[in-house]
Amino acid sequence: KIAEDAMVANNPVLQDNWANNNAMIYLDTTNGDVLAYVGSIDYFNQDIDGQVNVAVKPRQPGSSLKPLVYATLFTKGFNPNSILYDVVTNFSSGTPYEPRNYNNQENGPISIRKALAGSLNTPAVKALYLAGINNVIALAKEAGYTTLTDPDTYGLSLVLGGAEVKLIEHVNAYSIFAREGEINPVSLILKVEDKDGKILEEYQEKKRSVLDKNVARMINSILSDNGARSFIFGEKNNLVISGRTVAAKTGTTNNFKDAWTVGYTPSLIAGVWVGNNNSSEMNSGADGSVVAAPIWNEYMRRALEGTPNEGFNEPEIKKTGKAIIDGELIGRKIKIDK
């Protein structure tokens, strides 16, 4: 009911941005239980194909896949302080591939913390190059994605949403951050009994660890750092909930066909998708922070009422003695030749 209310309350924002549908998943990270599940804004509305369950339909995740890429990069020795160069770069030896940031600006040497928190595109593509596409796909498979099966076709655009994921799997995959490396399969059914009360099937925990604990803590530290994202999103944004420690990430496809927000506490995750079932474009500027984050924020505020605030554990970031990795060149003037 809270999920449906949050959708209805923000429907005018969707209509103003030429979006007619959205979906939401809310689950318990400790066991994978789905607590709220809305597959479309109106099941009975045939004009928007309301009976299509978007929660299990593959859609492009935009930048909401970036945490998975940076987590893979962290397993190779990088950390939130490490520096990437945010300058226009051609990543192709053939047809030019020069991804740009959302605001078309460049920031020069920038920490991974700010690059991920601000959802910058050029550093993210460099992060995928350094992490290795096959390594990212391997982690994605461990995190429960079933749609990321053909890395040869994605290329470096994978980190910007160049492949499709399912909302329900995407939300559960964020458990590897919330639970510091652990994940459970999504649980929709707790028990099945026959007419005589005999149990035919019953939920059994299948928790497993797929990510280093400290790597997960690094991602949590970044995604819960509102100060780090404020240079792009502003201090007051819909990824902040007063009195709560939450981590969150938005995503938008470059043609504004899909907008996402996934955010979590250590125990609970909510994910919202906004768009049109027929993949028609939304209004220019209808990004995840504009159309999906308000729904996510309103839902989380109400769903978490009366529960204690949970914080994230701080990561350990060791010095490596390498200036770029340790983030010691920020603020210096560096001439970039090519």
C-alpha positions in Angstrom: 0.0 0.0 0.0 2.8 2.4 0.8 4.5 1.6 -2.5 1.3 2.2 -4.5 0.7 5.4 -2.6 4.2 6.7 -3.3 3.7 6.0 -7.0 0.3 7.7 -7.2 1.6 10.7 -5.2 4.4 11.3 -7.7 2.3 10.5 -10.8 2.1 14.2 -11.8 5.9 14.3 -12.0 5.9 11.3 -14.3 3.2 12.9 -16.5 5.1 16.1 -16.7 8.1 14.1 -18.0 6.2 12.0 -20.5 6.5 8.8 -18.4 3.4 6.7 -17.9 4.6 3.7 -15.9 6.9 2.7 -13.1 7.7 -0.4 -10.9 9.1 -1.0 -7.5 10.8 -3.8 -5.5 11.4 -3.6 -1.8 13.2 -6.4 0.0 14.9 -7.6 3.2 18.6 -7.9 2.6 19.1 -10.3 5.5 17.2 -13.1 3.8 16.1 -12.0 0.3 12.4 -11.7 1.3 10.4 -9.5 -1.0 8.3 -7.1 1.2 6.7 -5.0 -1.5 6.3 -5.7 -5.2 4.6 -3.5 -7.7 5.0 -4.5 -11.4 3.3 -1.4 -12.9 1.5 1.7 -11.8 -2.0 0.4 -12.9 -2.6 -3.2 -13.7 -5.9 -2.4 -15.3 -4.7 0.4 -17.6 -4.5 -1.1 -21.1 -3.3 2.2 -22.6 0.1 1.7 -20.8 0.2 -2.1 -21.0 -0.4 -2.2 -17.3 -0.5 -5.9 -17.1 3.1 -6.2 -18.2 5.2 -6.9 -15.1 8.1 -4.5 -15.6 9.8 -5.8 -12.4 10.9 -8.9 -14.4 11.3 -7.3 -17.8 14.9 -6.5 -19.0 15.5 -2.8 -19.2 18.7 -0.8 -19.5 19.9 0.3 -16.0 21.9 3.4 -17.0 24.4 4.5 -14.4 22.9 2.4 -11.6 25.3 -0.4 -12.8 28.3 1.7 -11.9 28.7 0.5 -8.3 29.2 -3.1 -9.6 32.0 -1.8 -11.9 33.8 0.2 -9.2 33.5 -2.7 -6.7 35.3 -4.9 -9.3 37.9 -2.2 -9.6 38.4 -2.0 -5.8 39.1 -5.8 -5.8 42.2 -5.0 -7.9 43.7 -2.5 -5.4 42.0 0.8 -6.2 40.0 2.6 -3.5 37.7 5.7 -3.1 40.7 8.0 -3.0 42.2 6.8 -6.2 42.4 9.3 -9.1 40.9 8.9 -12.5 41.2 11.5 -15.2 37.8 13.1 -16.2 38.8 14.4 -19.7 37.1 13.6 -23.0 38.7 10.4 -24.2 38.3 8.3 -27.4 38.2 4.7 -26.3 38.0 3.2 -29.8 40.6 2.7 -32.5 37.8 2.5 -35.1 34.6 4.5 -34.9 35.2 7.1 -32.2 33.6 6.4 -28.8 33.8 9.5 -26.6 31.3 9.3 -23.8 30.5 12.6 -22.1 29.3 13.5 -18.7 25.7 14.4 -18.1 26.5 18.1 -18.0 29.1 18.0 -20.8 31.8 19.3 -18.4 35.2 17.9 -17.5 36.7 17.8 -14.0 40.3 16.7 -14.7 41.9 14.6 -12.0 39.1 13.5 -9.7 38.8 10.9 -6.9 36.8 7.8 -7.5 34.6 8.9 -4.5 33.5 12.0 -6.4 33.4 10.3 -9.7 31.0 7.6 -8.5 29.0 9.8 -6.2 28.6 12.4 -8.9 27.9 9.6 -11.5 30.5 10.9 -14.0 30.6 8.9 -17.2 34.1 9.3 -18.5 35.8 8.1 -15.3 33.3 5.2 -15.1 34.2 4.0 -18.6 37.9 4.1 -17.6 37.0 2.2 -14.4 35.4 -0.5 -16.5 38.5 -0.7 -18.8 40.7 -1.0 -15.8 38.5 -3.5 -14.0 38.0 -5.7 -17.1 34.6 -6.4 -18.6 34.8 -10.1 -18.0 35.6 -9.5 -14.3 32.6 -7.3 -14.0 30.4 -9.8 -15.7 31.7 -12.6 -13.4 30.8 -10.5 -10.3 27.4 -9.7 -11.8 26.7 -13.4 -12.3 27.7 -14.1 -8.7 25.3 -11.3 -7.6 22.4 -13.0 -9.4 22.0 -11.2 -12.7 20.7 -13.6 -15.4 20.7 -11.2 -18.3 24.3 -10.2 -18.5 25.5 -13.1 -20.5 27.3 -11.8 -23.6 30.2 -9.5 -22.7 31.5 -9.4 -26.2 28.5 -7.4 -27.4 28.5 -4.8 -24.6 31.9 -3.2 -24.8 32.7 -0.3 -22.5 29.2 1.1 -22.8 28.2 -1.6 -20.2 29.0 0.7 -17.4 26.6 3.3 -18.8 23.7 0.9 -19.1 24.6 -0.7 -22.4 23.0 -4.1 -21.4 19.6 -4.9 -19.9 18.8 -6.1 -16.4 15.7 -7.0 -14.5 14.6 -4.7 -11.7 14.1 -7.6 -9.2 17.6 -8.9 -9.8 19.1 -5.4 -9.9 17.7 -4.5 -6.5 18.7 -7.8 -4.9 22.3 -7.5 -6.3 22.7 -4.3 -4.2 22.5 -6.7 -1.2 26.2 -7.4 -1.7 26.9 -3.9 -0.6 24.3 -3.6 2.1 25.3 -7.0 3.6 29.0 -6.4 3.2 29.5 -9.1 0.5 26.7 -11.5 1.3 23.6 -12.2 -0.8 20.5 -14.4 -0.7 18.4 -15.5 -3.6 15.2 -13.5 -4.0 12.4 -15.1 -1.9 8.8 -14.7 -3.1 7.2 -17.7 -1.5 7.8 -18.8 2.1 5.9 -22.1 2.1 3.6 -24.3 0.0 1.2 -26.8 1.6 -1.3 -29.2 0.2 -4.9 -29.5 1.3 -3.9 -31.6 4.3 -1.3 -29.2 5.5 1.6 -31.2 4.3 4.5 -28.9 3.5 5.5 -29.4 -0.2 8.1 -26.6 -0.3 9.5 -24.3 2.3 12.0 -21.4 2.2 15.5 -22.3 3.2 18.3 -19.8 3.6 20.9 -20.0 0.8 23.1 -17.1 1.8 26.6 -16.9 0.2 29.4 -14.5 0.1 30.4 -13.0 -3.3 32.4 -9.8 -2.5 35.1 -8.8 -0.1 33.7 -7.1 3.0 36.0 -4.1 2.8 35.2 -3.6 -0.8 31.5 -3.5 0.0 32.2 -1.0 2.8 34.0 1.3 0.3 31.0 1.3 -2.0 28.7 2.0 1.0 30.9 4.9 2.1 30.6 6.5 -1.3 26.9 6.0 -2.0 26.0 7.3 1.4 28.2 10.4 1.1 25.9 13.3 0.2 28.8 15.8 0.4 30.6 13.9 -2.4 27.6 13.9 -4.7 26.6 17.5 -4.0 28.7 19.0 -6.7 26.3 17.4 -9.2 23.1 16.8 -7.3 23.2 19.7 -4.8 23.1 19.4 -1.1 19.3 19.0 -1.0 18.3 16.0 -3.2 16.0 13.0 -3.0 18.8 10.6 -2.2 18.8 12.0 1.4 16.4 11.0 4.1 16.5 13.2 7.2 17.7 11.3 10.3 18.6 8.2 8.3 21.8 6.8 6.9 21.1 5.6 3.4 23.1 4.8 0.4 21.6 5.3 -3.1 22.4 5.5 -6.8 20.4 6.8 -9.7 20.6 5.6 -13.3 19.4 7.1 -16.6 19.7 5.8 -20.2 21.2 8.4 -22.6 17.9 8.5 -24.5 15.8 9.0 -21.4 13.9 5.7 -22.0 14.7 4.4 -18.5 15.2 6.1 -15.1 16.2 4.3 -11.9 16.9 4.8 -8.3 18.2 2.0 -6.0 18.9 2.8 -2.4 19.3 0.9 0.8 20.1 0.6 4.5 22.1 -2.4 5.8 18.8 -4.3 6.2 16.4 -3.0 3.5 16.6 -2.1 -0.2 14.1 -0.4 -2.5 14.5 0.0 -6.2 12.3 2.1 -8.6 12.1 2.1 -12.4 10.3 4.8 -14.4 9.6 4.9 -18.1 7.2 3.7 -20.8 6.5 0.1 -21.6 6.8 0.7 -25.3 10.3 2.2 -24.8 9.3 5.6 -26.0 11.5 8.4 -24.8 10.6 10.5 -21.7 11.1 14.2 -21.6 14.7 15.4 -22.0 16.1 15.7 -18.5 13.8 13.0 -17.0 16.8 11.4 -15.2 16.7 9.0 -12.3 17.1 11.8 -9.7 14.1 13.7 -11.2 11.5 11.0 -11.8 12.5 7.9 -9.8 14.2 9.3 -6.7 11.2 11.1 -5.4 9.2 7.9 -5.4 12.0 6.0 -3.8 12.4 8.7 -1.1 8.8 8.9 -0.2 8.5 5.1 0.0 11.7 4.7 2.1 10.7 7.5 4.5 7.3 5.8 5.2 8.5 2.2 5.2 11.3 3.0 7.7 9.1 4.9 10.1 9.5 3.6 13.7 12.6 1.6 13.0 16.1 2.4 14.4 18.6 4.2 12.2 21.3 1.8 10.9 24.8 3.0 10.0 27.4 1.5 7.6 30.8 0.3 8.8 33.7 2.4 7.7 36.1 0.8 5.3 39.8 0.4 5.9 41.8 2.2 3.2 45.5 1.4 3.4 48.3 3.5 1.8 50.0 1.9 -1.1 52.8 4.3 -1.7 51.5 5.0 -5.2 50.3 8.7 -5.5 47.6 8.0 -8.1 46.1 5.1 -6.1 46.4 7.0 -2.8 44.8 10.1 -4.2 47.7 12.4 -3.5 47.7 14.4 -6.8 44.3 16.1 -6.3 44.8 19.8 -6.5 48.0 19.8 -8.4 48.3 21.2 -11.9 49.0 18.5 -14.3 49.6 19.0 -18.0 47.8 16.3 -20.0 49.4 15.8 -23.4 47.1 13.1 -24.9 
